Amino acid sequence: MISKIFRLLPILLISFSLHSFADDPAYVVFYNSGKAAKIVLGKAIILKKGDQLYKTDEIAIPEKTQLALVCANFTVVQLKTKMNKSVNDLPSCSKQNTSASSAYFKYIWNSFAHKHVTPDKDPRAYMKTYGAVSRGNSFSKLYVDTIYYNSGPLRLYWKQGRVAEVEVYNTAQDGDVILKGKAANYGKIDSIASKLKKTGTYYWDLKGEQSANKKVLIMLNAVAYQKLRNKVLA
């Protein structure tokens, strides 16, 4: 009995290794302009958005067909020439993944490579959000597509184009200044917020800008914050 177990052990280890390997796709299909297919037991199965490809898979791309694959590092490989190849022989993924588009493809990869996440439904909405956050945090060292939790005081600041006081208003246009921050190279939103006694929506700008569209600062109490947080994380 023991000898049979030892004879079976290598087979079990190989099966376990193959299963572990298969859990991690090499690519996720993002776009198929024609009839690019995966070959399974000699049969061509047309690839669609969200399909996973493993290194052991074989694919066939006919003429005049473009296949875009998202890599595990969130870059993209575009295949435009006719070919019959093993996925393992496809061009290597680029190591450059710092652009806005790479953040979007990170979202795509996570959507399709993990079963608990629903597939991407509205890429334009995601990119609009990413773009807005990117523009608002152009000097931030934080990743803009990540939720951060902070257990203590949240120290947020931005680099200004010039040394100037920050002026806070009750209204988006016109109105009197209700609070002024100290003139500095960096504006500190946490120190400004600590001086605002009431919750609500405030507007701010640099002294002398007189912008028609002021920046917005929303002050929430614990209850309102928790409701908003639950909505975002739902």
Legacy VTK file of the C-alpha trace (Angstrom):
# vtk DataFile Version 3.0
C-alpha trace
ASCII
DATASET POLYDATA
POINTS 234 float
0.000 0.000 0.000
2.798 2.406 0.974
4.717 1.581 -2.208
1.627 2.444 -4.295
1.331 5.807 -2.541
4.971 6.612 -3.298
4.460 5.627 -6.948
1.447 7.942 -7.149
3.154 10.840 -5.350
5.140 12.153 -8.385
1.948 12.120 -10.474
0.079 14.058 -7.789
2.903 16.596 -7.511
2.983 17.093 -11.291
-0.801 17.519 -11.378
-0.645 20.033 -8.540
2.121 21.978 -10.300
0.164 22.098 -13.552
-2.937 23.246 -11.700
-1.007 26.020 -9.935
0.522 27.098 -13.231
-2.866 27.129 -14.931
-4.260 29.450 -12.291
-2.162 32.324 -13.638
-3.011 33.360 -17.220
-0.257 34.786 -19.409
-2.650 37.132 -21.219
-6.238 38.340 -21.167
-7.935 39.082 -24.497
-8.921 42.734 -24.845
-9.855 43.027 -28.525
-10.359 40.686 -31.483
-11.153 42.410 -34.785
-11.818 39.196 -36.683
-11.598 35.458 -36.188
-8.473 35.032 -34.095
-8.990 31.761 -32.264
-7.629 29.391 -29.662
-7.040 25.864 -30.935
-8.495 23.247 -28.601
-8.216 19.583 -29.656
-7.932 20.679 -33.276
-11.002 22.903 -33.096
-10.832 26.699 -33.492
-12.667 28.605 -30.752
-13.050 32.313 -31.553
-11.480 34.491 -28.865
-13.617 37.147 -27.204
-12.912 39.975 -24.779
-12.092 38.621 -21.345
-10.856 35.182 -22.451
-7.745 33.990 -20.634
-4.729 32.584 -22.464
-2.120 30.370 -20.829
1.418 29.664 -22.003
0.447 26.156 -23.112
-2.386 27.394 -25.377
-2.171 27.537 -29.175
-3.684 30.441 -31.106
-4.375 31.098 -34.782
-4.658 34.590 -36.268
-5.915 34.876 -39.881
-5.050 37.690 -42.284
-6.500 41.177 -41.730
-7.144 40.455 -38.061
-5.902 42.354 -35.038
-5.694 40.738 -31.613
-4.889 42.848 -28.528
-3.793 41.022 -25.388
-3.321 42.467 -21.899
-0.200 41.195 -20.130
0.107 40.279 -16.463
2.077 43.512 -15.902
-0.835 45.490 -17.434
0.908 46.354 -20.716
-0.571 45.389 -24.099
0.659 43.174 -26.949
-0.919 43.803 -30.368
-0.770 41.023 -32.964
-1.568 42.014 -36.558
0.106 39.382 -38.753
-1.145 35.957 -39.775
0.219 33.274 -37.457
-0.269 29.931 -35.774
1.720 29.985 -32.551
1.982 28.784 -29.012
1.156 31.534 -26.531
4.574 30.899 -25.008
6.194 32.046 -28.294
4.359 35.374 -28.539
6.295 38.679 -28.296
7.436 39.617 -24.802
5.422 42.104 -22.787
6.871 45.595 -22.476
8.324 46.538 -19.106
7.057 50.112 -19.414
3.723 50.431 -17.614
3.541 53.953 -16.208
1.071 55.625 -18.585
-2.586 56.363 -17.997
-3.464 53.593 -20.445
-1.501 51.055 -18.391
-3.614 51.933 -15.351
-6.727 51.260 -17.421
-5.359 47.896 -18.580
-4.531 47.056 -14.976
-8.250 47.542 -14.368
-9.063 45.309 -17.362
-6.675 42.586 -16.177
-8.129 42.594 -12.676
-11.657 42.549 -14.094
-11.125 39.428 -16.185
-8.333 37.539 -14.421
-10.113 37.353 -11.066
-13.425 35.547 -10.825
-14.791 37.720 -8.017
-14.629 40.890 -10.141
-17.227 41.673 -12.802
-15.937 42.404 -16.340
-15.389 45.939 -17.548
-18.674 47.419 -18.767
-17.933 51.077 -19.433
-14.259 51.822 -20.219
-15.019 55.455 -21.054
-16.384 56.093 -17.570
-13.263 54.584 -15.998
-10.904 56.657 -18.145
-12.818 59.861 -17.393
-12.438 59.165 -13.689
-8.766 58.252 -14.072
-8.092 61.378 -16.103
-9.832 63.638 -13.597
-7.906 62.178 -10.680
-4.643 62.335 -12.637
-5.120 66.012 -13.403
-5.988 66.747 -9.800
-2.954 64.913 -8.430
-0.284 65.822 -10.958
2.321 66.284 -8.208
1.152 63.449 -5.986
3.391 60.479 -5.238
0.372 58.277 -4.552
-1.054 55.906 -7.145
-4.234 57.581 -8.334
-6.217 54.375 -8.950
-5.764 53.077 -5.399
-7.831 53.508 -2.243
-5.657 54.457 0.742
-6.597 54.025 4.385
-5.073 56.315 7.001
-5.387 55.808 10.759
-4.079 59.237 11.782
-4.086 62.830 10.502
-4.195 62.882 6.710
-1.522 65.319 5.542
-2.399 66.436 2.016
-0.679 69.249 0.159
-0.126 70.432 -3.390
2.636 72.304 -5.155
1.544 75.757 -6.279
2.659 77.549 -9.397
3.815 80.484 -7.254
4.055 81.563 -3.629
0.613 82.859 -2.679
-2.037 82.748 0.003
-4.915 80.302 -0.343
-8.297 82.013 -0.110
-11.426 80.103 0.896
-14.973 81.176 -0.052
-18.535 80.093 0.711
-19.642 80.462 -2.900
-18.250 79.290 -6.229
-18.340 82.784 -7.733
-17.814 86.185 -6.135
-18.421 86.334 -2.384
-16.131 87.385 0.456
-13.043 85.518 1.617
-13.837 83.619 4.831
-10.380 82.163 5.437
-6.821 82.752 4.283
-3.932 80.329 4.376
-0.308 81.396 4.776
1.660 82.220 1.632
3.901 79.239 0.835
5.301 77.071 -1.945
2.987 74.263 -0.883
-0.686 74.548 -0.017
-1.755 72.340 2.903
-5.341 71.255 2.667
-5.371 69.568 6.095
-4.387 72.768 7.925
-7.022 74.730 6.004
-9.697 72.135 6.750
-8.896 72.176 10.473
-9.818 75.879 10.611
-13.224 75.380 8.973
-15.689 74.851 11.800
-18.731 73.684 9.827
-19.287 70.832 7.388
-20.385 71.628 3.859
-18.969 72.705 0.515
-16.286 75.376 0.293
-14.413 76.897 -2.622
-10.791 78.003 -2.765
-8.241 79.607 -5.036
-4.846 81.303 -4.888
-4.898 84.977 -3.990
-5.027 87.109 -7.118
-6.282 84.339 -9.409
-9.909 85.539 -9.437
-10.887 82.373 -11.272
-14.471 81.921 -12.453
-14.204 78.233 -11.543
-12.783 77.834 -8.050
-11.539 74.550 -6.636
-13.925 72.626 -4.398
-13.357 71.399 -0.838
-16.104 69.293 0.755
-16.072 68.936 4.538
-17.917 65.853 5.841
-18.795 64.757 9.342
-18.275 61.143 10.422
-21.788 60.004 9.442
-21.713 61.613 5.987
-18.197 60.294 5.381
-19.210 56.751 6.322
-22.197 56.866 3.950
-20.002 58.083 1.097
-17.329 55.504 1.884
-19.876 52.672 1.891
-21.228 53.879 -1.447
-17.749 53.942 -3.018
-16.794 50.507 -1.692
-20.148 48.874 -2.475
LINES 1 235
234 0 1 2 3 4 5 6 7 8 9 10 11 12 13 14 15 16 17 18 19 20 21 22 23 24 25 26 27 28 29 30 31 32 33 34 35 36 37 38 39 40 41 42 43 44 45 46 47 48 49 50 51 52 53 54 55 56 57 58 59 60 61 62 63 64 65 66 67 68 69 70 71 72 73 74 75 76 77 78 79 80 81 82 83 84 85 86 87 88 89 90 91 92 93 94 95 96 97 98 99 100 101 102 103 104 105 106 107 108 109 110 111 112 113 114 115 116 117 118 119 120 121 122 123 124 125 126 127 128 129 130 131 132 133 134 135 136 137 138 139 140 141 142 143 144 145 146 147 148 149 150 151 152 153 154 155 156 157 158 159 160 161 162 163 164 165 166 167 168 169 170 171 172 173 174 175 176 177 178 179 180 181 182 183 184 185 186 187 188 189 190 191 192 193 194 195 196 197 198 199 200 201 202 203 204 205 206 207 208 209 210 211 212 213 214 215 216 217 218 219 220 221 222 223 224 225 226 227 228 229 230 231 232 233
